[in-house]
Amino acid sequence: MSSLFRYSRWASQFKKSPPIFTLFSTATNESQPNRPSPPPIRVGLIDSVGRAVFATRRIGTGELIHTAKPIVAHSSLSSLHKVCYFCLRKLPNYKTHSEAHKNLAFCSEHCKDQSKNFYEIENKADWSRFTEYCRLQGLKYPLLVKRFACQVISGVVSADSLDILQPATLTSEMVSLMEKEFCLLRSTFQETDIKGEHMAFLTKEWYTGVLARMRINSFRIELAGGSYEDFLSSAAASVEAEVAIGNAVYMLPSFYNHDCDPNAHILWVENADARIKALRDIETGEELRICYIDASMNHEARQTVLYKGFGFLCNCPRCLSND
């Protein structure tokens, strides 16, 4: 399948999709203080890169552009008993929950209630073999797929919820390596009392398609070590103080393209709720871009990481100047 055909098919799916801005908001609305404003952005298509995010008005340095809740999130295996099983907020007393796998904790009754349906599905199965395989292989995306599959089975989301997101290109070798994890996932579900019709979607094609989208659209959740106001002006300041606690997939944040000298920054303060902030003044009509990687790396290292992780070579002004 040619890259042009893949882009055309994805673009046609994007154009037919319903508006997504009702899911996101900025912090304030001057005319109606109790109702958040829609974000000052729009999503459009660019022939060379696909979807992109543009400013609909001037955005000032440090301004909160919008917030976003994850479609699906999962803690890293090392943080499993240290954070809320739903929102990934750090738990102050996590040591009391580390004795058994089943003793997973929530930070509040709200989070417990929000996760009730898919958590009940997860608790029907013994995930020890699947989790151990992911641990030994150093895999993180299969954990997200497992959580997403539980959400689909519970009816929280539909199986095609992520189809709007652009997928990574998977080689036949990569697909072959996914066979083991897929079989472990499906067999774990099959050993429960979940009825077969509820798992009809769970095919290898579905699994690889979802994982292909998660590979280039998931964010590594790193909680900032300071207050919200501490991170108004510089992405570098927050990088030094962050600690990764999991991964998550979002809708609108996934439409931001990369730049090694970005004008916007995504950060997490208390949990997996994402905040997109302006790093400098952004003019009306200007594309908003974030940095997918550690921007402090040199040119060669950045290009290598971006190509291996996201499948493209960056041609932003910084990279074109070999900075």
C-alpha positions as CSV (number, residue, x, y, z in Angstrom):
1,M,0.0,0.0,0.0
2,S,1.5,3.3,-1.0
3,S,2.0,6.1,1.5
4,L,-0.2,8.4,-0.7
5,F,-3.1,5.9,-0.5
6,R,-2.7,5.5,3.2
7,Y,-2.8,9.3,3.7
8,S,-5.8,9.7,1.3
9,R,-7.7,7.0,3.2
10,W,-6.9,8.5,6.6
11,A,-7.8,12.0,5.3
12,S,-11.2,10.9,4.1
13,Q,-11.9,9.3,7.5
14,F,-10.8,12.6,9.1
15,K,-13.1,14.7,6.9
16,K,-16.1,12.5,7.7
17,S,-15.5,12.6,11.4
18,P,-17.7,14.7,13.7
19,P,-16.3,17.9,15.3
20,I,-14.1,17.1,18.2
21,F,-13.9,20.5,20.0
22,T,-16.8,19.7,22.4
23,L,-14.4,17.4,24.2
24,F,-11.9,20.1,25.1
25,S,-11.9,23.5,26.6
26,T,-9.7,26.3,27.9
27,A,-9.9,27.5,31.4
28,T,-12.1,30.5,31.3
29,N,-14.9,32.2,29.5
30,E,-15.2,36.0,30.2
31,S,-18.9,36.3,29.2
32,Q,-19.9,33.1,31.1
33,P,-17.3,32.4,33.9
34,N,-18.9,29.1,34.8
35,R,-18.7,27.8,31.2
36,P,-15.2,27.0,29.8
37,S,-14.5,28.5,26.4
38,P,-13.8,26.4,23.3
39,P,-10.1,26.2,22.5
40,P,-8.7,29.0,20.3
41,I,-7.7,26.5,17.6
42,R,-8.9,24.5,14.6
43,V,-7.7,21.3,13.0
44,G,-7.0,21.3,9.3
45,L,-5.1,19.2,6.8
46,I,-1.7,19.8,5.2
47,D,-0.7,17.8,2.1
48,S,2.8,17.1,3.3
49,V,2.0,16.0,6.9
50,G,-1.7,15.4,7.2
51,R,-3.6,16.9,10.2
52,A,-2.4,20.0,11.9
53,V,-3.6,22.5,14.5
54,F,-3.9,26.2,13.8
55,A,-4.6,29.2,16.0
56,T,-7.9,30.9,15.4
57,R,-6.8,34.1,17.3
58,R,-3.6,35.5,18.8
59,I,-2.4,33.3,21.7
60,G,-0.1,34.9,24.3
61,T,3.0,33.4,25.8
62,G,2.2,31.1,28.7
63,E,-1.5,31.0,27.8
64,L,-3.4,27.7,28.5
65,I,-4.6,26.7,25.1
66,H,-6.7,23.8,26.2
67,T,-6.9,20.8,28.4
68,A,-7.6,17.2,27.4
69,K,-8.6,14.0,29.1
70,P,-7.1,10.7,27.8
71,I,-9.1,8.3,25.7
72,V,-7.1,5.5,27.3
73,A,-4.3,5.6,29.9
74,H,-2.2,3.0,31.7
75,S,0.5,3.3,34.3
76,S,4.0,2.0,33.7
77,L,4.6,-1.4,35.4
78,S,7.0,0.1,37.8
79,S,4.4,2.7,38.8
80,L,1.4,0.3,39.0
81,H,1.0,0.5,42.8
82,K,2.3,4.1,43.1
83,V,-0.4,5.9,41.1
84,C,-4.2,6.0,40.8
85,Y,-5.3,3.1,38.5
86,F,-7.5,5.5,36.6
87,C,-6.1,9.1,36.4
88,L,-2.4,8.2,37.3
89,R,-2.2,10.7,40.1
90,K,0.6,9.8,42.5
91,L,-0.6,8.0,45.7
92,P,0.9,9.3,49.0
93,N,0.5,5.9,50.7
94,Y,1.2,3.6,47.8
95,K,3.4,1.2,49.9
96,T,0.3,-0.1,51.6
97,H,-1.0,-1.3,48.2
98,S,2.1,-3.1,47.0
99,E,1.7,-6.5,48.5
100,A,-0.6,-8.0,46.0
101,H,-1.5,-7.4,42.3
102,K,-5.2,-7.1,43.1
103,N,-4.6,-4.3,45.6
104,L,-4.7,-1.6,42.9
105,A,-5.7,1.8,44.3
106,F,-7.7,4.8,43.2
107,C,-7.1,8.3,44.4
108,S,-10.8,9.1,44.9
109,E,-14.3,7.7,44.7
110,H,-14.7,9.7,41.5
111,C,-11.9,7.8,39.8
112,K,-13.1,4.5,41.2
113,D,-16.6,5.2,39.8
114,Q,-15.2,6.4,36.4
115,S,-13.2,3.1,36.0
116,K,-15.9,0.8,37.4
117,N,-17.0,-0.8,34.1
118,F,-13.7,-1.6,32.5
119,Y,-12.1,-2.4,35.9
120,E,-14.7,-5.1,36.4
121,I,-13.8,-6.6,33.1
122,E,-10.0,-6.5,33.9
123,N,-10.7,-8.2,37.3
124,K,-12.3,-11.1,35.5
125,A,-9.0,-12.2,34.1
126,D,-5.6,-13.3,35.4
127,W,-3.2,-10.9,33.7
128,S,0.0,-12.4,35.2
129,R,1.3,-14.1,32.0
130,F,0.5,-11.1,29.8
131,T,2.0,-8.6,32.3
132,E,5.1,-10.6,32.8
133,Y,5.7,-11.0,29.1
134,C,5.4,-7.2,28.7
135,R,7.8,-6.7,31.6
136,L,10.4,-9.0,30.2
137,Q,10.1,-7.6,26.6
138,G,10.0,-4.0,27.8
139,L,6.6,-3.4,26.2
140,K,4.3,-0.6,27.1
141,Y,1.8,-0.3,24.2
142,P,0.2,-3.7,24.7
143,L,-0.8,-2.5,28.2
144,L,-2.7,0.4,26.6
145,V,-4.3,-2.0,24.1
146,K,-5.4,-4.3,27.0
147,R,-7.0,-1.4,28.8
148,F,-8.6,-0.2,25.6
149,A,-10.0,-3.7,24.9
150,C,-11.5,-3.8,28.4
151,Q,-13.1,-0.4,27.7
152,V,-14.6,-1.7,24.4
153,I,-15.9,-4.9,26.0
154,S,-17.5,-2.9,28.8
155,G,-19.1,-0.5,26.3
156,V,-17.3,2.6,27.5
157,V,-15.9,3.1,24.0
158,S,-16.4,1.6,20.5
159,A,-13.8,-0.6,18.9
160,D,-13.1,2.0,16.1
161,S,-12.7,5.0,18.4
162,L,-9.0,5.4,17.5
163,D,-9.5,5.0,13.7
164,I,-9.3,8.8,13.2
165,L,-5.7,8.8,14.5
166,Q,-2.9,8.4,12.0
167,P,-1.3,5.0,12.2
168,A,2.4,4.1,12.2
169,T,3.7,2.1,9.3
170,L,4.3,-1.5,10.5
171,T,6.7,-3.8,8.7
172,S,5.9,-7.5,8.3
173,E,8.6,-8.3,10.9
174,M,7.0,-5.9,13.4
175,V,3.5,-7.5,12.9
176,S,5.1,-10.9,13.3
177,L,6.6,-9.9,16.7
178,M,3.1,-8.8,17.9
179,E,1.8,-12.4,17.4
180,K,2.8,-13.5,20.9
181,E,1.4,-10.5,22.8
182,F,-1.8,-10.7,20.8
183,C,-2.3,-14.4,21.5
184,L,-1.6,-13.8,25.2
185,L,-4.2,-11.0,25.3
186,R,-6.9,-13.0,23.5
187,S,-6.3,-16.2,25.4
188,T,-6.5,-14.3,28.7
189,F,-9.9,-13.0,27.8
190,Q,-11.0,-16.4,26.6
191,E,-10.2,-18.0,30.0
192,T,-12.9,-15.7,31.6
193,D,-16.6,-15.9,31.5
194,I,-16.8,-13.0,29.0
195,K,-19.1,-14.2,26.1
196,G,-17.5,-14.7,22.7
197,E,-19.7,-12.1,21.0
198,H,-18.3,-9.4,23.2
199,M,-14.8,-10.3,21.9
200,A,-15.7,-10.5,18.2
201,F,-13.7,-7.3,17.5
202,L,-10.5,-8.7,19.1
203,T,-8.8,-9.9,15.9
204,K,-5.2,-9.7,15.1
205,E,-6.0,-7.1,12.5
206,W,-7.8,-5.0,15.1
207,Y,-4.9,-5.4,17.6
208,T,-2.2,-4.4,15.1
209,G,-4.3,-1.5,13.9
210,V,-4.8,-0.1,17.4
211,L,-1.2,-0.7,18.3
212,A,0.0,1.0,15.1
213,R,-2.0,4.1,16.2
214,M,-0.8,4.0,19.8
215,R,2.9,3.8,18.7
216,I,2.9,7.3,17.3
217,N,0.0,8.9,19.2
218,S,0.6,7.9,22.8
219,F,2.3,10.3,25.2
220,R,4.7,9.5,27.9
221,I,3.1,10.9,31.1
222,E,5.6,12.9,33.1
223,L,4.2,14.7,36.1
224,A,5.8,18.1,36.7
225,G,7.5,18.5,40.1
226,G,6.1,22.0,40.8
227,S,3.0,24.0,40.6
228,Y,1.1,24.8,37.4
229,E,2.4,28.4,37.4
230,D,6.0,27.2,37.6
231,F,5.9,26.0,33.9
232,L,4.6,29.0,32.0
233,S,7.6,29.9,30.0
234,S,9.9,27.0,29.2
235,A,9.6,23.4,28.2
236,A,13.1,22.7,29.4
237,A,12.3,23.7,32.9
238,S,9.7,21.0,33.2
239,V,11.7,18.3,31.6
240,E,14.3,18.5,34.3
241,A,11.7,18.0,37.1
242,E,9.5,15.3,35.5
243,V,9.2,11.6,36.3
244,A,7.5,9.2,33.9
245,I,4.6,7.3,35.4
246,G,2.7,5.9,32.4
247,N,1.4,6.4,28.9
248,A,-1.9,7.8,27.5
249,V,-3.6,8.4,24.1
250,Y,-5.5,11.6,23.5
251,M,-7.6,12.9,20.7
252,L,-6.9,16.6,20.0
253,P,-3.2,16.5,21.4
254,S,-2.5,13.8,18.9
255,F,-3.2,16.2,16.0
256,Y,-0.3,18.5,16.9
257,N,2.7,18.1,14.6
258,H,6.4,18.1,15.8
259,D,8.9,20.9,15.8
260,C,12.3,20.8,17.4
261,D,11.8,24.5,18.3
262,P,8.1,24.3,19.3
263,N,5.7,27.2,20.0
264,A,3.5,25.0,22.4
265,H,4.1,22.5,25.1
266,I,2.2,19.6,26.6
267,L,2.5,19.0,30.3
268,W,0.9,17.1,33.2
269,V,0.7,18.6,36.7
270,E,-1.2,16.2,38.9
271,N,-2.6,13.4,36.8
272,A,-3.0,12.2,33.1
273,D,-5.1,15.3,32.2
274,A,-3.0,17.1,29.6
275,R,-2.5,20.8,29.4
276,I,-1.3,22.5,26.2
277,K,0.4,25.8,26.8
278,A,1.9,28.4,24.5
279,L,5.7,28.8,24.8
280,R,5.7,32.1,22.9
281,D,3.3,34.4,21.2
282,I,1.3,32.7,18.5
283,E,-0.3,34.6,15.7
284,T,-3.8,34.0,14.2
285,G,-3.5,31.3,11.5
286,E,-0.1,30.0,12.7
287,E,0.3,26.3,13.1
288,L,0.8,25.1,16.7
289,R,3.6,22.5,17.2
290,I,4.9,20.6,20.1
291,C,8.2,18.7,20.5
292,Y,7.8,14.9,20.5
293,I,11.3,14.2,22.0
294,D,14.0,15.8,24.2
295,A,14.8,19.0,22.3
296,S,18.2,19.3,24.0
297,M,19.6,16.5,21.9
298,N,21.9,17.4,18.9
299,H,20.6,17.3,15.3
300,E,21.8,13.8,14.5
301,A,20.3,12.3,17.7
302,R,17.0,14.1,17.2
303,Q,16.7,12.8,13.6
304,T,17.5,9.3,14.6
305,V,15.0,9.2,17.4
306,L,12.3,10.7,15.3
307,Y,12.8,8.4,12.4
308,K,12.9,5.2,14.6
309,G,10.1,6.2,16.8
310,F,7.8,8.2,14.5
311,G,8.9,7.3,11.0
312,F,9.9,10.7,9.7
313,L,12.9,13.0,9.3
314,C,12.3,16.5,10.7
315,N,12.7,19.4,8.4
316,C,11.8,22.2,10.9
317,P,13.9,25.4,10.6
318,R,16.2,24.3,13.5
319,C,16.9,21.0,11.7
320,L,17.4,22.6,8.3
321,S,20.1,24.8,9.9
322,N,21.7,21.6,11.5
323,D,21.4,23.2,14.9
